[in-house]
Structure formats: C-alpha cells, structure tokens
Amino acid sequence: MEEKGCIKFDDPSGGAPVTDPETSDKDERGAGNAPGKNPSLVGAKLCQDSTYLIIAPSNTAGGSTGRPSRDIFLSRLDDWKPTTTSIHPYRIPLDTSCHVYVPLGVLPGKKFVFLDRDLWLCVLPLTGSATACSATEPYQRYYFIPRDWVGTSSLESCVLTADGTLFWPKDDRVIRIKCNLDFARPVVGL
C-alpha cells in the first residue's frame, strides 16, 4: 500500500485534531489527548454501504485513570474530496458511546449498529444531514451474543452485512444470525 496523503480530522468536542498516529505525543499516562498533544488513531472501519467511516481515536477520560474514552466518530465519505485536508465528523453521543464495545457499522436508514458491553446487538437511529447528524432517541437492544461464543478473535472477526446479518466466528465454524432490524422489535425493560 502506498500513502497518497494525510487527512486530519477536527474533534468536534474541542480536543486536538487527529493526524498521524506514528508521531502523536503521549503524556506520562499514555494519554493522547493532553493539552497541546495529538491523540492517536485506534481504528477506522468502512461501513457496509461504503458511505460512512467509523473513526475511533485513542484519548483518555476520567483524569488520572488513564482508561481510554469511548469517543466514536462517523464521517461521511461523500465529504472527502481530493482537495480535503480536514474532515469534521459527527460524534456519537457520549451517553451511547460509553456503552459501545464493538462498533459494527452504519446500516441503510442511518442506523449505527454496535455490540454493547453485555454483548447485545444495539441500534442507534441517526437523523440529520451529512454534516449535522444527531441521535433521534436512545439506542435499542435487539439480541445478545452468548458469552461462551466469545473467543480470542471473534470480536475482531465478526462482520455485519448491509441487510443486518451478523456473521460470528465460533470455534471452527461461522454462525450466521439473521435479523431484519427494520421489522424486529427491540427488547424493552432491561
């Protein structure tokens, strides 16, 4: 792979912009979001319909705890032009992102899908324009993954398709979980 350029994204929460993870400075706690410091990029994932990119910068929250925050950003790829040097992604609200364990993607209809810390498949409906999305309501839980299905690589290897099917690796096979999120009813009262 050949790098053709570098795009910086400005953290809408007021933190330092994310640039090159190789040269980002760290403070003594390993924090990449100290004043005047650049956080590093933990991951970026292309969503199912190639419309959104999920961006997860590494920074710290909670003062001296040194625990990574759960900042998660969505960027519409339509906003990226050949002349773009800076992007302004939408930030998933912290009251939701603190529950995100594995971001899975954005499905058609602007549905941010993720596994929460209890391994429930959750959906956060989004609304708004490409540059000003917001959550319309709290996220909803649909079904959970049994703990005994979780192996060393299953969380990193699971794949959600554009129709809402989740492919989950377990032992020497792949389990297909079909759920039409447009018609399924979320679990309530948990």
Summary of the structure (lengths in Angstrom):
residues: 190
radius of gyration: 17.2
end to end distance: 45.9
largest distance: 49.8
contacts: 506
relative contact order: 0.12
helix: 9%
strand: 37%
